[in-house]
């Protein structure tokens, strides 16, 4: 509800049922944006400890069928960053590298160097 209020109603953009469906390219999306910065120190003390406790609790929940664990915000990103560090860079699918090198050839620039 807060996302609809902040981004749609306060942002003078589409909201709720008025948001364009992804497969309606002939209609303007009119998506609103809202960026909020909150200083947790302005509220109750112990934010970091309480937040860690909540995330640990969520990670300890029973995962949904077909999953081996519960992830919280930031977990997939940290795992990807670790993979990049271990591999010495960002892993790109081979077809993407091929397409980028074809474009480089068309533009007359040096192709990607891979490790």
DSSP file (Angstrom, degrees, kcal/mol; ACC not computed):
  #  RESIDUE AA STRUCTURE BP1 BP2  ACC     N-H-->O    O-->H-N    N-H-->O    O-->H-N    TCO  KAPPA ALPHA  PHI   PSI    X-CA   Y-CA   Z-CA
    1    1 A X     >        0   0    0      0, 0.0     4,-2.3     0, 0.0     5,-0.2   0.000 360.0 360.0 360.0 -42.4    0.0    0.0    0.0
    2    2 A X  H  >  +     0   0    0      1,-0.2     4,-3.2     2,-0.2     5,-0.3   0.879 360.0  53.5 -64.9 -35.9    2.8    2.4    0.9
    3    3 A X  H  >>S+     0   0    0      1,-0.2     4,-2.7     2,-0.2     5,-0.7   0.927 109.8  48.3 -62.9 -43.4    4.5    1.9   -2.5
    4    4 A X  I  >>S+     0   0    0      3,-0.2     5,-2.1     2,-0.2     4,-1.3   0.907 115.1  45.0 -62.4 -41.7    1.2    2.7   -4.3
    5    5 A X  I  <>S+     0   0    0     -4,-2.3     5,-3.3     3,-0.2     6,-0.4   0.962 119.8  38.8 -67.3 -51.7    0.8    5.8   -2.2
    6    6 A X  I  <5S+     0   0    0     -4,-3.2     5,-0.2     3,-0.2    -2,-0.2   0.948 128.8  29.1 -65.8 -50.0    4.4    7.1   -2.5
    7    7 A X  I  <5S+     0   0    0     -4,-2.7    -3,-0.2    -5,-0.3    26,-0.2   0.864 132.6  26.4 -83.9 -36.9    5.1    6.2   -6.1
    8    8 A X  I  <XS+     0   0    0     -4,-1.3     5,-3.2    -5,-0.7    -3,-0.2   0.948 127.7  28.6 -91.7 -64.5    1.6    6.4   -7.6
    9    9 A X  I > <S+     0   0    0     -5,-2.1     3,-1.2     3,-0.2    -3,-0.2   0.965 129.1  36.7 -69.6 -54.3   -0.6    8.8   -5.8
   10   10 A X  T 3 <S+     0   0    0     -5,-3.3    -1,-0.2     1,-0.3    -4,-0.2   0.811 118.1  53.5 -67.9 -28.1    1.9   11.2   -4.4
   11   11 A X  T 3 5S-     0   0    0     -6,-0.4    -1,-0.3    -5,-0.2    -2,-0.2   0.370 109.3-123.1 -86.3   5.2    4.0   10.9   -7.6
   12   12 A X  T < 5S+     0   0    0     -3,-1.2     2,-0.2    -4,-0.2    -3,-0.2   0.889  73.4 119.9  52.2  43.4    1.0   11.8   -9.8
   13   13 A X  S   <S-     0   0    0     -5,-3.2    -1,-0.2    -6,-0.2    18,-0.2  -0.646  73.0 -64.5-123.7-179.2    1.6    8.5  -11.6
   14   14 A X        -     0   0    0     16,-2.6    18,-0.4    -2,-0.2     2,-0.3  -0.334  54.7-174.8 -65.6 152.1   -0.5    5.4  -12.3
   15   15 A X    >   -     0   0    0     -7,-0.1     3,-2.7    16,-0.1     4,-0.2  -0.982  41.7 -20.8-147.4 156.4   -1.4    3.3   -9.2
   16   16 A X  G >  S+     0   0    0     -2,-0.3     3,-1.5     1,-0.3    -2,-0.0  -0.138 131.2   2.7  49.0-125.0   -3.0    0.0   -8.4
   17   17 A X  G 3  S+     0   0    0      1,-0.3    -1,-0.3    -3,-0.0    -3,-0.0   0.587 126.2  68.2 -71.5  -8.1   -5.3   -1.3  -11.2
   18   18 A X  G <  S+     0   0    0     -3,-2.7    -1,-0.3     2,-0.1     2,-0.2   0.543  71.6 110.6 -88.1  -6.8   -4.3    1.7  -13.4
   19   19 A X  S <  S-     0   0    0     -3,-1.5    11,-0.1    -4,-0.2    10,-0.1  -0.512  78.1-110.2 -71.4 132.2   -0.7    0.5  -13.9
   20   20 A X        -     0   0    0      9,-0.6     2,-0.1    -2,-0.2    -1,-0.1  -0.333  29.6-117.8 -62.5 139.0    0.0   -0.6  -17.4
   21   21 A X    >   -     0   0    0      1,-0.1     3,-1.7    -3,-0.1     6,-0.2  -0.455  24.4-115.0 -73.0 152.2    0.5   -4.3  -17.9
   22   22 A X  T 3  S+     0   0    0      1,-0.3    -1,-0.1    -2,-0.1     3,-0.1   0.801 114.5  55.6 -60.8 -29.3    3.9   -5.3  -19.3
   23   23 A X  T 3  S+     0   0    0      1,-0.2    -1,-0.3     2,-0.1     2,-0.2   0.088  86.1  85.4 -95.4  25.2    2.4   -6.6  -22.5
   24   24 A X    X   +     0   0    0     -3,-1.7     3,-1.8     1,-0.1    -1,-0.2  -0.553  45.7 158.3-117.6  64.6    0.6   -3.3  -23.3
   25   25 A X  T 3   +     0   0    0      1,-0.3    -1,-0.1    -2,-0.2     4,-0.1   0.695  65.3  68.7 -66.2 -16.9    3.5   -1.5  -25.1
   26   26 A X  T 3  S+     0   0    0     -3,-0.1     2,-0.4     2,-0.1    -1,-0.3   0.507  91.9  72.0 -78.6  -2.6    1.0    0.8  -26.9
   27   27 A X  S <  S-     0   0    0     -3,-1.8     2,-0.1    -6,-0.2    -3,-0.1  -0.922  91.4-109.2-117.1 138.0    0.1    2.5  -23.6
   28   28 A X        -     0   0    0     -2,-0.4    -8,-0.2     1,-0.1    -2,-0.1  -0.429  22.3-143.9 -64.8 134.5    2.4    4.9  -21.7
   29   29 A X        -     0   0    0     -2,-0.1    -9,-0.6    -4,-0.1   -15,-0.2   0.897  16.0-167.8 -70.0 -41.7    3.5    3.3  -18.5
   30   30 A X        +     0   0    0      1,-0.2   -16,-2.6   -17,-0.1     2,-0.5   0.928  17.2 177.6  49.8  53.5    3.4    6.4  -16.3
   31   31 A X        -     0   0    0    -18,-0.2    -1,-0.2   -12,-0.1     2,-0.2  -0.749  17.6-142.9 -89.8 129.8    5.4    4.7  -13.5
   32   32 A X        -     0   0    0     -2,-0.5     2,-0.4   -18,-0.4   -25,-0.1  -0.496   8.4-148.1 -88.2 160.4    6.2    6.9  -10.5
   33   33 A X        -     0   0    0    -26,-0.2     2,-0.3    -2,-0.2   -20,-0.0  -0.947  12.5-176.8-127.1 148.3    9.3    6.8   -8.4
   34   34 A X        -     0   0    0     -2,-0.4     2,-0.5     2,-0.0   -27,-0.1  -0.960   4.4-169.4-146.4 128.3   10.0    7.5   -4.8
   35   35 A X        -     0   0    0     -2,-0.3     2,-0.4   -29,-0.1    -2,-0.0  -0.978   8.6-174.0-120.1 126.8   13.3    7.5   -3.0
   36   36 A X        -     0   0    0     -2,-0.5     2,-0.5     2,-0.0    -2,-0.0  -0.974  10.4-162.4-125.0 130.5   13.3    7.7    0.8
   37   37 A X        -     0   0    0     -2,-0.4     2,-0.5     2,-0.0    -2,-0.0  -0.960  13.4-173.7-111.7 124.2   16.4    8.0    3.0
   38   38 A X        -     0   0    0     -2,-0.5     2,-0.8     3,-0.0     3,-0.1  -0.968  19.5-148.3-122.0 130.0   15.8    7.0    6.7
   39   39 A X    >   -     0   0    0     -2,-0.5     3,-2.1     1,-0.2     4,-0.2  -0.855   8.6-161.5 -93.3 106.2   18.3    7.5    9.5
   40   40 A X  G >  S+     0   0    0     -2,-0.8     3,-1.7     1,-0.3    -1,-0.2   0.748  86.0  70.1 -63.5 -21.1   17.6    4.6   11.8
   41   41 A X  G 3  S+     0   0    0      1,-0.3    -1,-0.3    -3,-0.1    -2,-0.0   0.677  85.9  68.4 -68.0 -15.2   19.4    6.4   14.6
   42   42 A X  G <  S+     0   0    0     -3,-2.1    -1,-0.3     2,-0.0    -2,-0.2   0.523 105.5  44.3 -79.3  -4.5   16.5    8.9   14.7
   43   43 A X  S <  S-     0   0    0     -3,-1.7     4,-0.1     1,-0.3    -3,-0.0  -0.081 113.3 -21.0-115.4-145.9   14.3    6.1   16.0
   44   44 A X  S    S-     0   0    0      1,-0.1     3,-0.4    -2,-0.1    -1,-0.3  -0.289  72.8-106.7 -65.0 148.2   14.7    3.4   18.7
   45   45 A X  S    S+     0   0    0      1,-0.2    -1,-0.1    -3,-0.1    -4,-0.0  -0.291  94.6  44.3 -71.5 161.7   18.2    2.4   19.7
   46   46 A X     >  +     0   0    0      3,-0.1     4,-2.6     4,-0.0     5,-0.3   0.744  60.4 152.2  81.9  25.3   19.8   -0.9   18.7
   47   47 A X  H  > S+     0   0    0     -3,-0.4     4,-3.1     1,-0.2     5,-0.3   0.928  70.8  48.9 -54.9 -51.4   18.7   -0.9   15.0
   48   48 A X  H  > S+     0   0    0      1,-0.2     4,-2.5     2,-0.2    -1,-0.2   0.913 114.4  44.6 -59.0 -45.8   21.6   -3.0   13.8
   49   49 A X  H  > S+     0   0    0      2,-0.2     4,-2.2     1,-0.2    -1,-0.2   0.914 115.9  46.6 -65.6 -42.3   21.2   -5.7   16.4
   50   50 A X  H  X S+     0   0    0     -4,-2.6     4,-2.1     2,-0.2    -2,-0.2   0.888 113.4  48.9 -67.7 -38.8   17.4   -5.8   16.1
   51   51 A X  H  X S+     0   0    0     -4,-3.1     4,-2.6    -5,-0.3    -2,-0.2   0.911 111.0  50.0 -67.5 -42.2   17.7   -6.0   12.3
   52   52 A X  H  X S+     0   0    0     -4,-2.5     4,-2.7    -5,-0.3     5,-0.2   0.899 109.7  52.3 -61.0 -40.7   20.3   -8.8   12.5
   53   53 A X  H  X S+     0   0    0     -4,-2.2     4,-2.3     2,-0.2    -2,-0.2   0.922 110.4  47.4 -61.4 -44.8   18.0  -10.7   14.8
   54   54 A X  H  X S+     0   0    0     -4,-2.1     4,-2.5     2,-0.2    -2,-0.2   0.922 113.4  47.5 -63.7 -44.5   15.1  -10.4   12.4
   55   55 A X  H  X S+     0   0    0     -4,-2.6     4,-2.7     2,-0.2    -2,-0.2   0.907 111.9  49.9 -65.5 -40.8   17.2  -11.5    9.4
   56   56 A X  H  X S+     0   0    0     -4,-2.7     4,-1.4     2,-0.2    -1,-0.2   0.903 110.4  51.1 -62.9 -40.2   18.6  -14.4   11.4
   57   57 A X  H  < S+     0   0    0     -4,-2.3     4,-0.4    -5,-0.2     3,-0.3   0.941 111.3  47.2 -60.3 -47.3   15.1  -15.4   12.4
   58   58 A X  H >< S+     0   0    0     -4,-2.5     3,-1.5     1,-0.2    -2,-0.2   0.910 110.1  52.3 -62.6 -42.9   13.9  -15.3    8.7
   59   59 A X  H 3< S+     0   0    0     -4,-2.7    11,-0.7     1,-0.3    -1,-0.2   0.799 106.8  55.6 -62.9 -27.2   16.9  -17.3    7.5
   60   60 A X  T 3< S+     0   0    0     -4,-1.4    -1,-0.3    -3,-0.3    -2,-0.2   0.489  86.0 108.3 -84.6  -3.5   16.0  -19.9   10.2
   61   61 A X  S <  S-     0   0    0     -3,-1.5     2,-0.3    -4,-0.4     9,-0.3  -0.282  86.1 -88.8 -70.8 159.9   12.5  -20.4    8.9
   62   62 A X        -     0   0    0      7,-0.1    -1,-0.1     1,-0.1     7,-0.1  -0.544  49.7-123.7 -66.9 124.1   11.4  -23.5    7.1
   63   63 A X        -     0   0    0     -2,-0.3     3,-0.1     5,-0.2     7,-0.1  -0.304  28.2 -97.3 -69.6 156.7   12.1  -23.0    3.3
   64   64 A X    >   -     0   0    0      5,-0.2     3,-2.1     1,-0.2    -1,-0.1  -0.274  58.3 -72.7 -65.8 158.0    9.3  -23.3    0.8
   65   65 A X  T 3  S+     0   0    0      1,-0.3    -1,-0.2     3,-0.0     3,-0.1  -0.276 123.1  23.8 -54.5 131.9    9.0  -26.6   -1.1
   66   66 A X  T 3  S+     0   0    0      1,-0.3     2,-0.3    -3,-0.1    -1,-0.3   0.396 104.8  96.8  92.2  -2.8   11.8  -27.0   -3.6
   67   67 A X    <   -     0   0    0     -3,-2.1    -1,-0.3     1,-0.1    -4,-0.1  -0.898  59.8-152.7-119.9 149.9   14.2  -24.7   -1.8
   68   68 A X  S    S+     0   0    0     -2,-0.3     2,-0.3     1,-0.2    -5,-0.2   0.627  75.9   6.5 -97.0 -13.7   17.0  -25.5    0.6
   69   69 A X  S    S-     0   0    0     -7,-0.1     2,-0.5    -5,-0.1    -1,-0.2  -0.991  71.0-106.2-160.7 163.2   17.0  -22.3    2.6
   70   70 A X        -     0   0    0    -11,-0.7     2,-0.3    -9,-0.3    -7,-0.1  -0.822  34.4-156.7 -94.4 130.9   15.3  -18.9    3.1
   71   71 A X        -     0   0    0     -2,-0.5     2,-0.3   -13,-0.0     3,-0.1  -0.807   2.7-157.3-105.9 149.0   17.1  -15.9    1.8
   72   72 A X    >   -     0   0    0     -2,-0.3     3,-2.5     1,-0.1     4,-0.4  -0.759  45.8 -60.6-116.5 169.4   16.8  -12.3    2.9
   73   73 A X  T 3  S+     0   0    0     -2,-0.3    -1,-0.1     1,-0.3   -18,-0.0  -0.212 125.1  19.5 -50.8 129.2   17.5   -9.1    1.1
   74   74 A X  T 3> S+     0   0    0     -3,-0.1     4,-2.6     4,-0.0    -1,-0.3   0.077  93.9 102.5  97.9 -22.8   21.2   -9.0    0.1
   75   75 A X  H <> S+     0   0    0     -3,-2.5     4,-2.2     1,-0.2     5,-0.2   0.940  83.9  44.3 -61.6 -49.3   21.9  -12.7    0.4
   76   76 A X  H  > S+     0   0    0     -4,-0.4     4,-2.2     1,-0.2    -1,-0.2   0.902 114.7  50.7 -62.7 -37.4   21.8  -13.4   -3.4
   77   77 A X  H  > S+     0   0    0      2,-0.2     4,-2.6     1,-0.2    -1,-0.2   0.910 109.8  49.0 -66.6 -41.8   23.9  -10.3   -4.0
   78   78 A X  H  X S+     0   0    0     -4,-2.6     4,-2.2     2,-0.2    -1,-0.2   0.900 111.3  50.4 -63.8 -40.0   26.5  -11.3   -1.4
   79   79 A X  H  X S+     0   0    0     -4,-2.2     4,-2.1    -5,-0.2    -2,-0.2   0.902 111.7  48.0 -63.8 -40.7   26.7  -14.8   -2.9
   80   80 A X  H  X S+     0   0    0     -4,-2.2     4,-2.5     2,-0.2    -2,-0.2   0.903 110.2  51.5 -67.2 -40.8   27.2  -13.3   -6.4
   81   81 A X  H  X S+     0   0    0     -4,-2.6     4,-2.4     2,-0.2    -1,-0.2   0.899 109.8  49.9 -62.1 -39.8   29.9  -10.9   -5.2
   82   82 A X  H  X S+     0   0    0     -4,-2.2     4,-2.6     2,-0.2    -1,-0.2   0.910 109.9  51.0 -64.7 -41.7   31.7  -13.8   -3.6
   83   83 A X  H  X S+     0   0    0     -4,-2.1     4,-2.1     2,-0.2     6,-0.2   0.914 110.5  49.1 -60.8 -43.3   31.5  -15.8   -6.9
   84   84 A X  H  X>S+     0   0    0     -4,-2.5     5,-2.2     2,-0.2     4,-0.9   0.908 111.5  49.2 -63.3 -42.4   32.9  -12.8   -8.8
   85   85 A X  H  <5S+     0   0    0     -4,-2.4     3,-0.5     1,-0.2    -2,-0.2   0.921 112.7  47.3 -62.4 -44.5   35.7  -12.5   -6.3
   86   86 A X  H  <5S+     0   0    0     -4,-2.6    -1,-0.2     1,-0.2    -2,-0.2   0.843 116.1  44.3 -67.0 -33.6   36.6  -16.2   -6.5
   87   87 A X  H  <5S-     0   0    0     -4,-2.1    -1,-0.2     2,-0.3    -2,-0.2   0.524 111.1-118.6 -88.9  -6.5   36.4  -16.2  -10.3
   88   88 A X  T  <5S+     0   0    0     -4,-0.9     2,-0.3    -3,-0.5    -3,-0.2   0.708  81.8   7.0  77.4  19.2   38.4  -12.9  -10.6
   89   89 A X  S   <S-     0   0    0     -5,-2.2     2,-0.5    -6,-0.2    -2,-0.3  -0.969 100.9 -44.9 163.1-174.2   35.6  -11.1  -12.4
   90   90 A X        -     0   0    0     -2,-0.3     2,-0.5    -3,-0.1    -9,-0.0  -0.707  52.8-129.1 -85.5 125.7   32.0  -11.1  -13.5
   91   91 A X        -     0   0    0     -2,-0.5     2,-0.4     0, 0.0    -7,-0.0  -0.643  27.1-170.5 -78.2 122.4   30.8  -14.3  -15.2
   92   92 A X        -     0   0    0     -2,-0.5     2,-0.1     2,-0.0     5,-0.0  -0.881  29.2-107.2-109.0 143.6   29.1  -13.6  -18.5
   93   93 A X    >>  -     0   0    0     -2,-0.4     4,-1.7     1,-0.1     3,-0.9  -0.421  31.3-119.0 -64.8 143.6   27.3  -16.3  -20.5
   94   94 A X  H 3> S+     0   0    0      1,-0.3     4,-2.5     2,-0.2     5,-0.2   0.861 112.3  56.5 -53.6 -39.7   29.3  -17.3  -23.6
   95   95 A X  H 3> S+     0   0    0      1,-0.2     4,-2.2     2,-0.2    -1,-0.3   0.847 105.2  52.4 -65.0 -31.3   26.5  -16.2  -26.0
   96   96 A X  H <> S+     0   0    0     -3,-0.9     4,-2.6     2,-0.2    -1,-0.2   0.916 109.5  48.3 -68.9 -42.6   26.7  -12.7  -24.5
   97   97 A X  H  X S+     0   0    0     -4,-1.7     4,-2.5     2,-0.2    15,-0.2   0.918 111.2  51.4 -62.7 -42.6   30.4  -12.4  -25.0
   98   98 A X  H  X S+     0   0    0     -4,-2.5     4,-2.1     1,-0.2    -2,-0.2   0.933 112.2  45.8 -59.5 -46.6   30.0  -13.7  -28.6
   99   99 A X  H  X S+     0   0    0     -4,-2.2     4,-2.2     1,-0.2    -2,-0.2   0.897 112.7  50.0 -65.1 -39.8   27.3  -11.0  -29.3
  100  100 A X  H  X S+     0   0    0     -4,-2.6     4,-2.3     1,-0.2    -1,-0.2   0.877 111.0  49.5 -67.0 -36.1   29.4   -8.3  -27.7
  101  101 A X  H  X S+     0   0    0     -4,-2.5     4,-2.2     2,-0.2    -1,-0.2   0.845 108.7  52.7 -71.5 -33.3   32.5   -9.3  -29.7
  102  102 A X  H  X S+     0   0    0     -4,-2.1     4,-2.3     2,-0.2    -2,-0.2   0.919 111.1  47.4 -63.8 -42.7   30.4   -9.2  -32.9
  103  103 A X  H  X S+     0   0    0     -4,-2.2     4,-2.4     2,-0.2    -2,-0.2   0.904 109.7  53.1 -64.5 -41.1   29.3   -5.7  -32.0
  104  104 A X  H  X>S+     0   0    0     -4,-2.3     5,-2.8     1,-0.2     4,-0.8   0.911 109.4  49.1 -59.5 -42.5   32.9   -4.7  -31.3
  105  105 A X  H ><5S+     0   0    0     -4,-2.2     3,-0.6     3,-0.2    -2,-0.2   0.919 110.8  49.9 -63.1 -44.2   33.9   -6.0  -34.7
  106  106 A X  H 3<5S+     0   0    0     -4,-2.3    -2,-0.2     1,-0.2    -1,-0.2   0.883 115.3  43.5 -60.6 -39.3   31.1   -4.0  -36.4
  107  107 A X  H 3<5S-     0   0    0     -4,-2.4    -1,-0.2    -5,-0.1    -2,-0.2   0.541 112.1-120.6 -85.6  -7.2   32.1   -0.9  -34.5
  108  108 A X  T <<5 +     0   0    0     -4,-0.8     2,-0.3    -3,-0.6    -3,-0.2   0.832  68.5 129.6  72.0  32.3   35.8   -1.5  -35.2
  109  109 A X      < -     0   0    0     -5,-2.8    -1,-0.3    -6,-0.2    -2,-0.1  -0.766  67.6 -82.1-115.2 165.2   36.7   -1.6  -31.5
  110  110 A X        -     0   0    0     -2,-0.3     3,-0.1    -3,-0.1    -1,-0.1  -0.365  48.6-118.1 -65.8 138.2   38.8   -4.2  -29.6
  111  111 A X        -     0   0    0      1,-0.1    -1,-0.1    -2,-0.1   -10,-0.1  -0.216  41.7 -78.2 -70.6 167.9   36.9   -7.3  -28.5
  112  112 A X        -     0   0    0    -15,-0.2     2,-0.5     1,-0.1    -1,-0.1  -0.328  39.1-133.9 -63.7 144.4   36.4   -8.2  -24.8
  113  113 A X        -     0   0    0     -3,-0.1     2,-0.3    -2,-0.0    -1,-0.1  -0.903  25.0-162.7 -99.3 129.1   39.3   -9.8  -23.1
  114  114 A X              0   0    0     -2,-0.5     0, 0.0     1,-0.1     0, 0.0  -0.791 360.0 360.0-112.6 156.7   38.3  -12.8  -21.0
  115  115 A X              0   0    0     -2,-0.3    -1,-0.1   -28,-0.1   -26,-0.0   0.379 360.0 360.0-109.2 360.0   40.1  -14.7  -18.2
